[in-house]
Amino acid sequence: MMSRKAEQQTLTAVPPRRARTYSRSRNRMARRVVIARTLLIVAVLVIWQALVSGGLVDPFWISSPVLVAKELWSQASSGTLVSDIGITVFEALIAFVISAVLGIASGLLLARSPFWDMVLAPLIVVVNSMPRVAIAPLIILWFGIGLAAKVITAFTLVYFILLVNTLNGAKNVDNDIRTIALLMGASRKDMLFKVTLPSALPWIFAGLNLGLTYSLLGVIVAEILSSNEGLGFVIAHNAGNFNTAGVFAGLIALSFVAWVFAIVMRTIESRLLSWKPSTTSA
């Protein structure tokens, strides 16, 4: 899907009649996508419910859409679901902001220092290859079961995503642009903020999109392992009580939060990178 500004530029570049045809075609495509998504979700729910209602699968194993809906309503009406969602979102956003700031700053600094880039590159690869789920119990042991452990667990995931993406984006600045800027007398500060950073923005936003999701997953892992609140706790608690409907209710709430995160991040990206055509849809 093109950004709004890119679409307007495309429309102004063609005759009015072709522009109207192009706009109608895009609108029809958007409606078809929405209809297809809706039908796919409805089909999955109908088949799921039919398998359980027909006695082909025991609801103990996979629950059913009706039971999950009842569980969601029960948790929402009691206020616990909203509270748990708020806690998880708060923790994930704290981890995301800290990781994004430090990751982007680290990537830009390493891009300006080839020596330290070569020194730290192997160490970054080694640390980034460690499975975070495996070290999450250690993080909980060191920092307890409070907010710090959840934020640090998510941080270990997101920081390296932003670091690597920012570094790669800064390294891939067009040499012609860099040369022209230097010939025009650009200072090191100008090169950073007017050449390197704008050129790396698509890479950075790719990392931000991925990092926001991983921030949520990192918090969920910590909550599942040791917590008494949040969506991770909801999932772990219901799984421990063999409440399949409760597990699915927690997963649906988690999916909804992740979807909202993706929509918000794509909206911000389309605003800041209006010059860059987008190929993703929400």
N, C-alpha and C positions, 0 to 999 in steps of 0.2 A: 504494500500500500504506500503510495507516494505521500510525502508530507504536504501540508496545505500550500505552502509557498511554492514548492516545486511543481505542484499541480497547476497553480495559477500561472506560473511561467510557461508550462507546457500549453495551457489553453490559450495564452496570448500569442503564442508562436504559430498558431494555426488559424485558418479562417473561422468566422463565427459559427457557420453551419457545422463544420467538422468538430468545433469545440463543443457544441451542444450535443452532437452525437456521441462524442467521447464521454461527456459527463453522464449522459443517460446510460451508456454502456457500463460505466463504473458503478452507477447506482443499482443497476440490475444485477451485476455481479455481487455487490455487497448484500443485497436481499437474498440471493441464492445461497450465499455462504451461511447467512444466519439461519435460513430455513433448513439447510443440510445439517448444520450443527444441532439444531433443535430436534430434528427427526432422528438423528443418530443417538442423542441422549435418551429420547423417549423410547426408541427401540431397545436400547440396553436395559432400561428400567423395566420395560414390559417383559422381556425375556427373563430377566432376573426374578421378577415376581412370579412369572408363570412356572419357572422351575421349582420354586418353593411351594407355591399353592398346589401344584400338581403332584407334590410328594416325591419329585425326582431327586431333590437335594434337601437334606435336613437343615432347617434354619439355624441350628446351633453352629453350623460351620460358616455359612455365608450371610446369615440374617435374611432380611428382605427389605425392599424399599419402604414398605408400610411400617415395619418395625423401626427402621432407621429414622423415618420421618417422625414417628412418635417419640423416639429418644431425643431427637434434635429439639422438638417442641418442649419436651419436659425440661431439658437443660436450659433452653433459652428462656422459658417462662419463669424458671427459678432464679435466673440471673447469673448462674455459675458459668454458663458458656460465654457470655459476654465478658465476664471478668477474666476468664482464662485466656480468651482471645486478646484482650487488652494487655495482659501481662506478657504474653509471648511477643506481641507486636512491639511493645516498649523495649523489651530486651533485644530483639532482633535489630531494631532501629539504632539503638545505642552502639551495638557491635558493628553495624554497617557504617555508621558515620565515622567512628574511630578508625576502622579498617580502611575506609575510602580515603580519608585525609592522609593517614600515614602511608598507605600504599601508593597513592599518586605522588606524594612528595618524594618518597624513596625512589620511585621509578624515574622521576625527572632528575633527581640528584645523580643517580647512577648513570643516566644517559649523558650527563655533562662530565663524567669522570670515567673514561674508558679503563683507566688503571684499576679502580675499585670495582668496576663492572667485571673485569677479568678475574679479580681476586675473589669476589663473592659469588660469582655465577655457579660454581660447583656446589657451594654450601647451600645456595638457594634451592638448587635442584634436589639435593639430598633432603633438606628439611621439608620441602614441599611434597616430596614423594611419600612421606610418612602418613599412614592412615590415621586420620584424626579420631575416628571412633576408638582406635586402640589406645590413644593417649588421653582420651576424655576422662577415664577413671583416675588417671594420675592428676589431671587438672582439678578434678573434684576433690581428690585427696589433699592437694596443696592449698586450694582456695576455698574449700567448703562447699556447701550446697546452695549458697546464696547467689546474688546477681553476678558477682565477679566471675564465678566459674562458668556460667552460661555465656557471658560476654566474651571471655577469653577463648572458650571452645569455638565460638563462631568466628572470632578474630583470626584464629589460626587457619581457618578456611578462606576467609575473604581477603585478608591482607595480601597473600601471595598472588591471588587472582588479579588484584589491582596493580600490584607491583610489576608482575610480568607483562600485563597488557600495556601499562603505561610505558614501560621500558621499550617494548617492541614498537609501540607507536612513535615514541620519540626517536628511535633509531631509523625509522622508515620515512623521515621527512625528505621530501623531494630535494635532491642535491642542487637543482637549478634554482629553486626558491631560496635555499640556504645561501647559495653563492650571490644571488642578486641582493639579498638582504645585507650581506657583508659588504658588498661593493657600494651600497647606499649608506654605509656607515652605521649600521645597526650595532648597538652595544650588546653586551652579554645579557642584560636584562631584557632588551628588546627582542633578542633572539629567542629567549625563553618564553616570554609572554605573547609575542606577536607572530612567532614562527613555529617553534616547537610545540607549544601547548595547543594552539588551534589545529595543527596538523595531526596531533595525537588524539584529539577529542573523539573521533569515531572508535578508536581502539579503547579509549577510556570508558566510553559509554557501553561498549560491548562487555567490558569487565564489570561495570556497575550493574548492568542487567543480570549478569550471571551471579555477581556477588550478593545482590539483594536476596536472591533465592537461596544461596548457600548460607547466608546469615541466618535465615529462618530455619534451615535444616540443622545448622550447628546448635542453635538454641534448643530445638526440639530434641536432639540427641542428648544434650545435657539434662533436659527436663525428664526424659524417659529414664535415664540412669539414676538420677537422684534429685527429686523435687516433689513438692506437695502442691504445686500450682502450675498453671499454664497448659497449653494444648498437649504437650508431651506427657505431662502427668495424666491428663484425661485419657489419652490412648493407653498408657502403661497400666493405669488403674483398672480400666475396663477390661484390658486383656488379661490381667491377673485374676479378675473375677469371672472370666469366661463370658463376658457380656459383648458378644460380637456386634450387636447393634450400636453399643456405646463406642466401640472402636471405630466403626464406620462413621459415626457421627463426628468423632474427633478428626478423622481423616478428611471428611467433607469440609469441616470448618477450616482445617489447615489449607486445603486446596483453594478455598474461597479467599483466604488471606493472601496466598501466593499469587492468585489471579489479580487481586486488587493491586498488589505490589507491582506486578508486571505492567498493568494498565498505567499506573502513576509514572513509572520509570519511562515507558514509551512516550507518554505525553510530554514529559520534561525533555526527552531526547528530541522529539519532533519540534519543540519550541527552539531549543538551542542549536540544533543542526538542521534548520529548515532548508538549508542549501543542499543537503544530502538526501537523495531519494531513499525511501525506506522500503524494504521488501518484506517486512513482517506485518502481521495483523494480530489484533487482540482477540 
